[in-house]
Amino acid sequence: MTTFQTDGVVRSVCPFDCPDTCGLHVTFSEGKITTITGDPDHPITKGAICNKVRNLPERIYHPDRLLYPMRRVGPKGTLEFERISWDEAYEEIISKMKNLSEQYGADSILPYSFYGNMGVLNAEGMDRRFFHRLGASQLDRAICNAAGSKGYSYTMGGSLGIDPEDTVHTKLFLIWGCNLVSTNMHQTMLATEARRKGAKIIHIDVHRNRTSAWADEFIHLLPGSDAALALGIMHILIRDNYVNEQFINNYTIGYEELKEQAAQYPPSIVSEITGVPVEQIEELGKLYGTTTPSFIRIGNGLQHHDNGGMMLRTIACLPALTGQWAELGGGAMKGNGWYSRINNGALEREDLLPDPNVRTVNMNQLGDALIDLTPPVRMLFVYNSNPAIVAPDQQKVRKGLLREDLFTVTHDLFLTDTCKYSDIVLPATSHFENIDLYSSYWHLYMQINEPIMDIVGECKSNFTLFKELALRMGFERELFDLTEEEMINVALDVTHNPLLEGITYDSLKQNTWMKAGGGNLPPIMERIPTPSGKIELYSESMSKAGLSPVPEYTPLREPLTYPFLMMTGPNHSFINSTFANQPRLQKLEKGPILHMNEQDALELGLNESDLVLVRNDRGEAELTLKLGTDVLPGVLATQGLWWDDGQGRRNPVNALTPQRLADMGGGATFFSNRVEVIKVNR
């Protein structure tokens, strides 16, 4: 048995779905974690971490932590369970899997997961290999960044931007659709350092938030209109001769087609679409055209629209027009996963699928899959996710989860809202209890996280759970009877990504973190992975896919049945629904709040702190009103995914959101969501 340090400081890695992937210092006293701070030696973290992770000990030692397997004894929709052994749990799960596979086919089984833990082994390792070998229906994990990643890739060829450490040299930041202060705090640290050297920071968003207050200027636009604003900037750049023709000629294709398209978006028309005054559009275009280096940090939320992919594709074209990619600190970034590409093929073993054409279910349409799919899903295996809160169209999702002929297994640290509908609940380890490999989708460092404490109760990691299930199913030992260290080396055995050369389990264990490319990336112009090898302002691939090959603005598709567009973004203290069961963080957020423009409230006769019912044809949610000018007229915003309150009054906001897919990548359309608001008289 491993002996862990009982007093003093040890290193760890933050596992949550956040771009910063921080290095941590964890302090133990008498065998218990007392404080968590940032690792002062980590080149990105530099000792600073968010308040969420500083409160992580409350999560690890939470009194509601699941400690052993449980079986449902009450009706679905309740938390009535009995304790069982792991042998009993495995026997029931395996028996169900074998019977369903024999009677209906293995595609009657559906995994449902995302990145509640971002570790490679526990998010996309042994679990994927297990379900591939089983032959289960495949899950398209498109709930977060699918539309934007696809749109950005049409322009740049992949999820690659500049090294964020280079942004200390930036002179102009456009923080576009990103609440940076709450969701990417170390980019704010780098930008603040650049600001001390004279940089200007502009925040472009639909909701005035913490980042707006931190920035030097805020540009407030209407939801779904970002592509029009980007085209308006292009119009000014071309009209006023701010473009870098040498860069365009050498490193792009399709400029003439883009030029013709941008001519249709003068500031007067763009102002009508976006709600941004003409003067502010003109000033923004001139500033972007005359400031070098400039950097666009593109956020996650704006892609959650019907037109989300095209918005990201359009914004990604801007740096090429002024040649920013050739400047230190210039360019853009949606994500940087391209630099840390591991050997997913060898890790996940998709080649094990008995039927390569087995059906795929988009996770954004879980409600439809559980209610309408033929042949039906008969077993749902949930881990690293909480679909009863995070999936869109909650009423339909929960109706599906209530099916008596659906057998649901959930693996989690807590009895989440999804567990109310589960037949078997399995206890999960925290990341402090197991080894894993971490990369960032923002910075360029790979990191090893080693266990620093004993496993709590009878908890198991995702890796161990699916390894043991596979062996009990009789699957090949040479494929599944592996150690975590062996699988990490499989993941890092890459020939397609020379940037990871020299990064192995042993070298990471010795160094704790290592940077992709060794900190010496070649210029981005030498590594553009588009079909043409150039930045594609005109995309033939888009044309073949039935999309406009040049950027364009298209209106949202949500019918105008209801008067308000409602944004459902993250708050400062939760990550999706993670941390939402911690009282201290709940108190900081002051409950589920609805931001409304004071002009709209006046017309509806609503007042500050009124309890209101937000509803549409899909569902309803109760929220407390906050008035002001943080949103434009006709727009609403709420932040954070709150668990049910146990009194039947706080329905999750995803009861309102659509299952409709975005224009690219099968992405979610959470924000293309129209509602009405009425006062609750209780």
C-alpha positions in Angstrom: 0.0 0.0 0.0 1.3 3.5 -0.9 2.1 5.7 2.1 1.1 9.3 1.6 2.5 12.4 3.2 0.5 13.3 6.3 2.0 16.8 6.9 3.4 19.4 4.6 2.9 20.5 1.0 2.6 18.2 -2.1 2.0 19.0 -5.8 -1.1 18.3 -7.8 -3.0 19.4 -10.9 -6.4 21.0 -11.2 -8.7 18.4 -13.0 -11.7 20.6 -13.9 -13.1 21.7 -17.3 -11.2 25.0 -17.4 -8.5 26.2 -19.8 -6.0 27.1 -17.1 -5.2 23.5 -15.9 -3.4 24.9 -12.9 -0.5 23.4 -10.9 -1.5 23.1 -7.2 0.1 23.1 -3.8 -1.9 21.0 -1.4 -1.1 21.3 2.3 -1.8 18.4 4.6 -2.0 18.4 8.4 -2.3 15.1 10.3 -3.3 13.4 7.1 -6.0 15.8 6.0 -6.0 18.5 3.3 -6.2 21.9 5.0 -5.5 24.4 2.2 -5.0 24.4 -1.5 -3.0 27.2 -3.3 -1.4 27.7 -6.7 2.0 26.2 -7.4 4.3 29.3 -7.3 6.8 27.6 -9.6 4.3 26.6 -12.3 5.0 28.8 -15.3 1.3 29.6 -15.9 -0.3 29.3 -12.4 2.4 31.3 -10.7 0.8 30.7 -7.3 -2.7 32.0 -8.2 -5.8 29.9 -8.4 -9.5 30.6 -8.4 -11.8 30.6 -5.4 -13.5 27.4 -6.5 -10.4 25.4 -6.2 -9.3 27.0 -2.9 -12.6 25.6 -1.6 -11.8 22.1 -3.0 -11.2 20.6 0.5 -15.0 21.1 1.2 -15.7 19.0 -1.9 -13.3 16.3 -1.0 -14.6 15.9 2.6 -18.2 16.9 1.8 -20.6 15.0 4.2 -22.6 13.9 1.1 -19.7 12.3 -0.6 -20.6 8.9 -2.0 -18.6 6.1 -0.3 -20.0 2.8 -1.6 -22.2 1.3 -4.4 -26.0 1.6 -4.0 -29.1 0.1 -5.6 -32.4 1.8 -6.1 -35.2 0.6 -3.7 -37.7 3.5 -4.3 -39.4 4.9 -7.3 -37.4 6.8 -10.0 -37.2 10.5 -9.2 -36.2 9.8 -5.6 -33.0 9.2 -3.8 -34.1 6.0 -2.1 -31.2 3.5 -2.3 -29.7 0.6 -0.4 -26.0 -0.1 0.1 -24.6 -3.0 -1.9 -21.1 -4.5 -2.5 -19.0 -3.9 -5.6 -19.5 -7.6 -6.5 -23.2 -7.2 -6.4 -23.1 -4.0 -8.5 -20.8 -5.6 -11.1 -22.9 -8.7 -11.3 -26.1 -6.7 -11.9 -24.4 -4.4 -14.5 -22.7 -7.1 -16.4 -25.8 -9.3 -16.4 -27.8 -6.4 -17.8 -25.2 -5.6 -20.4 -25.0 -9.3 -21.6 -28.8 -9.8 -21.7 -29.4 -6.6 -23.6 -26.6 -7.3 -26.0 -28.0 -10.8 -26.7 -31.6 -9.7 -26.9 -31.4 -6.3 -28.6 -27.8 -5.7 -29.6 -25.1 -3.8 -27.8 -26.2 -0.6 -29.4 -29.1 -0.6 -27.0 -26.5 0.6 -24.5 -25.4 4.2 -24.5 -22.5 5.8 -22.5 -23.1 9.5 -21.5 -20.0 11.4 -20.3 -18.1 14.6 -20.7 -15.2 16.3 -18.9 -16.1 16.5 -15.2 -12.6 15.3 -14.8 -10.2 16.4 -17.6 -7.7 13.7 -17.0 -6.9 11.7 -20.2 -7.3 8.3 -18.5 -10.5 9.1 -16.7 -12.2 11.1 -19.5 -11.2 9.4 -22.7 -9.2 6.3 -21.9 -10.3 3.0 -20.5 -13.9 4.0 -20.8 -13.8 4.6 -24.5 -11.9 1.4 -25.1 -14.5 -0.5 -23.0 -17.6 0.8 -24.9 -15.8 0.3 -28.3 -15.1 -3.3 -27.4 -18.7 -3.8 -26.1 -20.1 -2.4 -29.4 -22.4 0.2 -27.6 -23.9 3.1 -29.4 -21.4 5.9 -29.7 -21.8 9.3 -28.1 -21.0 12.5 -30.0 -19.6 14.7 -27.2 -20.6 18.0 -28.8 -22.2 19.8 -25.9 -19.4 22.4 -25.3 -17.1 23.4 -28.1 -18.1 21.5 -31.2 -19.5 24.3 -33.3 -16.8 26.8 -32.6 -14.0 24.3 -33.0 -15.4 23.3 -36.4 -15.8 26.9 -37.5 -12.4 27.9 -36.4 -10.9 24.8 -38.1 -12.4 25.8 -41.4 -10.2 29.0 -41.2 -7.1 27.7 -39.4 -7.2 24.0 -39.9 -7.4 23.0 -36.3 -7.6 24.1 -32.7 -4.4 26.2 -32.7 -3.6 29.7 -31.7 -0.7 31.6 -30.2 1.2 30.6 -27.1 -0.7 32.5 -24.4 2.6 33.3 -22.7 3.4 35.5 -25.7 0.4 37.7 -24.9 2.5 39.7 -22.5 3.7 41.4 -25.7 0.2 42.2 -27.1 -0.8 45.8 -27.5 -4.5 45.3 -28.2 -6.7 42.6 -26.7 -10.2 41.8 -28.0 -11.8 39.5 -25.4 -14.6 38.3 -27.6 -17.6 36.5 -26.0 -15.5 35.4 -23.0 -16.0 36.2 -19.3 -12.2 35.9 -18.8 -12.1 36.9 -15.2 -14.4 34.0 -14.2 -13.3 31.3 -16.7 -9.6 31.9 -17.7 -8.1 33.9 -14.9 -4.5 33.4 -15.9 -5.1 35.0 -19.3 -6.3 38.1 -17.3 -2.9 38.0 -15.4 -1.0 37.9 -18.7 -3.2 40.7 -20.2 -2.8 42.8 -17.0 1.0 42.5 -17.4 0.7 43.6 -21.0 -1.5 46.5 -19.9 1.2 47.7 -17.6 3.3 48.1 -20.8 0.6 50.1 -22.5 -1.8 47.5 -24.0 -5.5 48.2 -24.3 -8.2 45.6 -23.4 -11.6 45.6 -25.1 -14.4 43.2 -24.0 -17.0 42.3 -26.6 -20.0 40.5 -25.2 -23.8 40.2 -24.8 -23.6 40.5 -21.0 -21.8 43.1 -18.9 -20.0 41.0 -16.3 -16.8 40.9 -14.2 -14.6 41.0 -17.4 -16.4 44.1 -18.6 -15.5 45.9 -15.4 -11.8 44.8 -15.6 -11.4 45.7 -19.3 -10.7 49.3 -20.6 -13.7 49.3 -22.8 -16.9 47.3 -23.2 -18.7 46.7 -26.5 -22.3 45.5 -25.9 -23.9 43.6 -28.8 -27.0 41.6 -29.4 -26.8 37.8 -29.1 -26.0 35.9 -32.3 -24.7 39.0 -34.1 -21.0 38.5 -33.7 -20.3 37.5 -37.3 -21.9 40.7 -38.5 -19.6 42.7 -36.2 -16.5 40.9 -37.4 -17.6 41.5 -41.0 -18.1 45.1 -40.2 -14.5 45.3 -38.9 -13.3 43.6 -42.1 -15.3 46.2 -44.1 -13.4 49.0 -42.4 -10.0 47.3 -42.7 -10.4 46.9 -46.4 -12.1 50.2 -47.0 -9.4 52.2 -45.2 -6.5 50.1 -46.5 -5.4 48.7 -43.1 -4.9 45.2 -44.6 -1.5 43.6 -44.9 -1.4 42.6 -48.6 2.0 40.9 -48.4 0.8 38.6 -45.6 -2.5 38.0 -47.4 -0.8 37.1 -50.6 1.7 34.7 -49.0 -0.4 33.0 -46.3 -4.1 33.1 -47.2 -6.5 32.0 -50.0 -9.8 33.6 -50.8 -9.2 37.2 -50.1 -11.0 38.6 -53.2 -14.1 36.6 -52.3 -13.9 37.8 -48.7 -13.4 41.3 -49.9 -16.6 41.1 -52.0 -18.5 39.7 -49.0 -17.3 42.3 -46.5 -18.4 45.1 -48.8 -22.0 44.1 -48.0 -21.4 45.0 -44.3 -20.9 48.7 -43.9 -21.0 50.0 -40.3 -24.6 51.3 -40.7 -26.0 47.9 -41.6 -23.8 46.2 -38.9 -25.1 48.6 -36.3 -28.7 47.7 -37.1 -27.9 44.0 -36.7 -25.7 44.2 -33.6 -27.0 47.1 -31.6 -23.5 48.6 -31.5 -23.4 52.3 -32.4 -21.8 53.2 -35.8 -19.2 55.4 -34.1 -18.1 52.5 -31.8 -17.8 50.1 -34.8 -15.7 52.7 -36.7 -13.4 53.2 -33.7 -13.0 49.5 -33.2 -12.2 48.9 -36.8 -9.6 51.7 -36.9 -8.0 50.6 -33.6 -7.7 47.0 -34.8 -6.3 48.1 -38.1 -3.7 50.3 -36.6 -2.5 48.4 -33.5 0.1 45.7 -33.7 0.4 43.2 -32.2 -3.3 42.5 -31.5 -4.8 39.4 -30.1 -8.3 38.0 -30.1 -9.3 35.7 -27.3 -12.4 34.0 -28.5 -14.7 32.6 -25.8 -16.8 29.5 -25.5 -20.3 30.9 -25.1 -20.9 32.6 -28.4 -20.7 29.3 -30.3 -23.8 28.1 -28.4 -26.1 29.7 -31.1 -27.7 28.4 -34.2 -25.0 30.3 -36.1 -22.2 29.6 -33.6 -19.8 27.8 -36.0 -20.0 30.6 -38.6 -19.4 33.3 -35.9 -16.2 31.6 -34.8 -15.1 31.0 -38.4 -15.6 34.7 -39.2 -13.8 36.1 -36.2 -10.9 33.7 -36.9 -10.3 35.4 -40.3 -9.6 38.8 -38.8 -5.9 38.4 -37.7 -4.9 37.3 -41.2 -6.1 40.5 -42.8 -3.7 42.7 -40.8 -0.9 40.1 -40.6 -1.1 39.6 -36.9 0.0 36.0 -37.0 3.5 37.2 -38.0 3.9 39.3 -34.9 5.0 38.1 -31.4 1.8 38.5 -29.3 -0.4 38.8 -32.3 -3.1 36.4 -33.7 -6.1 34.7 -32.1 -7.1 31.7 -30.0 -10.2 29.6 -29.6 -8.2 26.7 -28.1 -4.8 25.1 -28.3 -5.5 21.4 -28.2 -3.8 20.9 -31.5 -0.4 21.3 -29.9 -0.9 18.6 -27.3 -2.5 15.9 -29.6 -1.9 12.5 -28.0 -2.3 9.1 -29.5 -6.1 8.8 -29.1 -6.4 6.0 -31.6 -4.1 3.7 -29.6 -5.7 4.9 -26.3 -9.4 4.5 -27.2 -9.1 1.7 -29.7 -12.1 2.6 -31.9 -10.9 -0.3 -34.2 -12.4 -2.7 -31.6 -15.9 -1.8 -32.6 -17.7 -4.9 -33.9 -19.7 -2.7 -36.2 -17.8 0.4 -37.4 -21.2 1.8 -38.5 -22.9 1.5 -35.1 -25.2 4.5 -34.5 -24.0 7.7 -32.9 -26.2 9.8 -30.5 -25.5 13.5 -30.2 -25.3 14.3 -26.5 -27.2 17.5 -27.0 -30.2 15.4 -28.1 -30.4 13.0 -25.2 -34.1 13.8 -24.6 -34.9 12.8 -28.1 -32.7 9.7 -27.9 -34.4 8.4 -24.7 -37.9 9.1 -25.9 -38.0 8.8 -29.7 -35.0 6.7 -30.8 -35.7 3.4 -32.6 -34.6 0.9 -31.6 -34.7 2.4 -28.1 -31.8 3.0 -25.7 -32.3 0.4 -22.9 -29.3 1.1 -20.8 -27.6 4.4 -20.0 -24.2 4.6 -18.3 -23.4 8.1 -16.9 -20.0 9.2 -15.7 -18.1 12.6 -15.7 -21.4 14.3 -16.3 -24.8 15.3 -14.8 -27.3 15.2 -17.7 -30.3 15.8 -15.5 -28.9 19.3 -15.1 -26.6 20.0 -18.0 -28.4 18.5 -21.0 -30.8 20.8 -22.9 -34.6 20.3 -23.0 -34.6 19.0 -19.4 -38.3 18.1 -19.3 -37.8 15.6 -22.1 -34.5 14.3 -20.7 -36.1 13.6 -17.3 -39.1 12.1 -18.9 -36.8 9.7 -20.7 -34.8 9.0 -17.5 -38.1 8.1 -15.8 -38.7 5.2 -18.2 -39.1 2.0 -16.2 -37.6 0.0 -19.0 -34.4 2.1 -19.0 -31.6 0.8 -16.8 -29.3 3.7 -15.7 -25.9 3.5 -14.0 -24.3 6.6 -12.7 -20.7 6.9 -11.4 -20.1 10.1 -9.4 -18.8 11.6 -6.2 -22.2 12.7 -5.1 -25.9 11.8 -5.4 -26.5 14.3 -8.2 -29.9 15.0 -9.8 -29.1 12.3 -12.3 -28.8 9.8 -9.5 -32.5 10.3 -8.8 -33.2 8.4 -12.0 -30.5 5.8 -11.7 -30.8 2.1 -10.8 -27.3 1.7 -9.7 -25.0 4.4 -8.3 -21.3 3.9 -8.0 -18.9 6.0 -5.9 -16.1 7.8 -7.8 -12.7 8.9 -6.6 -11.5 12.5 -6.6 -8.5 13.2 -8.8 -6.4 13.5 -5.6 -6.8 9.7 -5.3 -5.5 8.5 -8.6 -2.9 9.0 -11.3 -3.6 10.8 -14.6 -2.2 12.7 -17.5 -3.4 16.3 -18.1 -3.0 18.8 -20.9 -4.6 22.2 -21.4 -6.8 23.5 -24.2 -5.3 26.9 -23.6 -1.6 26.7 -22.4 1.0 24.3 -23.8 2.1 22.3 -20.7 1.5 18.6 -20.2 1.3 17.5 -16.5 1.3 14.3 -14.5 -1.0 14.1 -11.5 -0.1 11.5 -8.9 -2.3 10.3 -6.0 -1.7 12.2 -2.8 -4.2 10.6 -0.5 -5.8 7.3 0.3 -8.9 6.3 -1.7 -12.0 7.4 0.2 -14.4 4.7 1.2 -15.0 2.2 -1.6 -14.6 4.7 -4.4 -13.1 3.8 -7.8 -11.7 5.9 -10.6 -13.2 5.7 -14.1 -10.1 3.9 -15.2 -10.4 1.2 -12.5 -14.2 0.9 -13.0 -14.0 0.2 -16.7 -10.9 -2.0 -16.5 -12.7 -4.2 -13.9 -15.9 -4.3 -15.9 -14.0 -5.3 -19.0 -12.2 -8.1 -17.2 -15.4 -9.4 -15.6 -17.0 -9.3 -19.1 -14.3 -11.6 -20.3 -12.7 -9.1 -22.6 -9.1 -9.6 -23.7 -6.6 -9.2 -20.8 -3.9 -7.8 -23.1 -6.2 -4.9 -24.0 -7.6 -4.1 -20.5 -5.4 -5.5 -17.8 -3.1 -2.5 -17.9 -1.8 -0.1 -15.4 -2.3 3.7 -15.5 1.4 4.2 -16.3 1.2 1.8 -19.2 -1.8 3.7 -20.7 -0.2 7.0 -20.2 2.8 5.8 -22.2 0.4 4.6 -24.9 -1.2 8.0 -25.0 2.2 9.7 -25.4 3.5 7.3 -28.0 2.9 9.7 -30.9 4.4 10.0 -34.3 1.9 12.5 -35.7 2.8 15.2 -33.2 6.5 16.0 -33.0 5.7 18.7 -30.5 5.4 15.9 -27.8 8.7 14.4 -28.6 10.6 13.5 -25.4 7.4 13.8 -23.2 6.9 10.4 -21.6 5.5 9.2 -18.3 9.0 9.0 -16.8 10.0 12.4 -18.0 6.8 14.0 -16.7 7.2 12.2 -13.4 10.7 13.7 -13.1 9.7 17.2 -14.3 6.0 17.5 -13.2 5.2 19.5 -16.3 6.7 19.8 -19.8 5.9 22.2 -22.6 4.8 21.0 -26.0 7.5 21.9 -28.5 10.0 22.5 -25.7 8.9 26.1 -25.8 10.2 26.5 -29.4 7.2 26.5 -31.7 7.8 27.3 -35.3 5.9 30.3 -36.7 2.2 29.5 -37.2 2.5 30.3 -40.9 4.7 27.2 -41.3 2.2 24.8 -39.7 -1.3 25.7 -40.9 -3.1 22.3 -41.2 -5.9 23.4 -43.6 -6.3 21.5 -46.9 -4.5 24.3 -48.7 -1.8 24.8 -46.1 -2.9 28.4 -45.9 -5.4 30.4 -43.8 -8.6 29.8 -45.7 -10.7 33.0 -46.0 -12.6 31.0 -48.7 -13.1 27.4 -47.8 -13.8 24.8 -50.4 -14.5 22.3 -47.7 -17.3 24.5 -46.4 -18.7 24.7 -49.9 -18.7 20.9 -50.2 -20.5 20.7 -46.9 -23.3 22.9 -48.1 -22.1 26.0 -46.2 -21.2 29.4 -47.4 -17.5 29.2 -48.3 -16.9 32.8 -47.1 -18.0 34.3 -43.8 -21.5 35.5 -43.5 -24.1 36.6 -41.0 -27.3 34.5 -40.6 -30.1 35.2 -38.1 -30.9 32.8 -35.3 -33.5 30.1 -36.1 -35.4 30.1 -32.8 -39.0 31.2 -33.6 -40.0 34.6 -32.4 -42.9 33.2 -30.3 -41.5 34.7 -27.1 -40.1 38.2 -26.5 -36.7 37.6 -24.9 -33.5 35.9 -25.9 -32.0 34.2 -22.8 -28.3 33.5 -22.2 -27.4 30.8 -19.7 -23.7 31.3 -19.1 -21.3 30.2 -16.3 -21.0 32.0 -13.0 -17.9 32.7 -11.0 -18.2 29.9 -8.4 -19.4 26.8 -10.3 -18.1 24.9 -13.3 -21.3 23.8 -15.0 -23.0 21.9 -12.2 -19.8 21.1 -10.4 -19.4 22.9 -7.0 -23.1 23.7 -7.0 -23.7 21.6 -3.9 -21.2 23.5 -1.8 -23.0 25.9 0.6 -20.2 28.4 0.8 -20.0 28.8 -3.0 -23.8 28.9 -3.2 -23.9 31.7 -0.7 -21.3 33.7 -2.8 -23.5 33.4 -5.9 -26.7 34.5 -3.9 -29.0 32.0 -5.7 -30.2 31.7 -9.3 -30.4 35.3 -10.7 -32.0 36.6 -13.9 -30.5 39.8 -15.3 -33.0 42.0 -17.2 -32.7 45.4 -18.7 -34.5 48.0 -16.5 -36.4 49.3 -19.5 -38.0 45.9 -20.1 -38.8 45.6 -16.4 -40.6 48.9 -16.4 -42.8 47.9 -19.3 -43.7 44.6 -17.6 -44.2 46.2 -14.2 -41.4 44.2 -12.6 -39.1 45.3 -9.7 -35.7 44.4 -8.4 -35.6 41.1 -6.5 -39.0 40.0 -7.8 -39.4 36.2 -8.1 -40.2 35.5 -11.7 -41.2 32.5 -13.8 -39.3 32.2 -17.0 -41.0 29.9 -19.5 -41.5 28.7 -23.0 -43.0 25.6 -24.7 -40.1 23.4 -23.4 -40.3 24.2 -19.7 -40.0 26.8 -17.0 -37.7 28.0 -14.2 -38.0 30.3 -11.2 -35.4 33.0 -10.8 -34.8 36.2 -8.8 -34.7 39.4 -10.9 -31.7 41.7 -11.0 -32.3 44.9 -13.0 -29.9 47.3 -14.7 -28.1 47.7 -18.0 -26.0 44.6 -17.9 -28.0 43.2 -20.8 -29.6 45.0 -23.7 -33.4 45.4 -24.1 -34.9 42.1 -25.2 -32.1 40.0 -23.7 -31.9 38.1 -20.4 -28.9 36.4 -18.7 -28.6 33.9 -15.9 -25.4 32.3 -14.7 -24.6 28.9 -13.3 -26.3 25.5 -13.3 -28.0 25.0 -10.0 -29.1 21.7 -8.7 -32.8 21.1 -7.8 -33.6 22.8 -4.5 -35.5 19.8 -3.1 -38.8 21.8 -2.9 -39.8 21.4 -6.5 -39.6 25.1 -7.2 -36.1 25.6 -8.7 -36.3 23.9 -12.0 -33.0 23.9 -13.8 -32.6 26.6 -16.5 -31.9 23.9 -19.1 -35.6 23.1 -18.9 -35.9 26.1 -21.3 -33.0 25.4 -23.7 -33.5 23.6 -27.1 -32.0 20.3 -28.4 -31.6 21.9 -31.8 -28.1 21.7 -33.3 -25.9 24.5 -34.4 -24.8 25.1 -37.9 -21.5 23.2 -37.6 -20.1 20.2 -35.7 -23.4 19.2 -34.1 -22.9 21.8 -31.4 -25.4 23.0 -28.8 -27.7 26.0 -29.1 -28.2 26.8 -25.5 -28.2 30.6 -26.1 -30.6 30.6 -29.1 -33.4 30.3 -26.7 -36.5 32.5 -26.5 -38.7 32.9 -23.4 -41.2 35.0 -21.6 -41.1 36.3 -18.0 -44.0 36.7 -15.6 -44.0 37.6 -11.9 -44.6 34.9 -9.4 -47.2 35.8 -6.8 -46.6 33.4 -3.9 
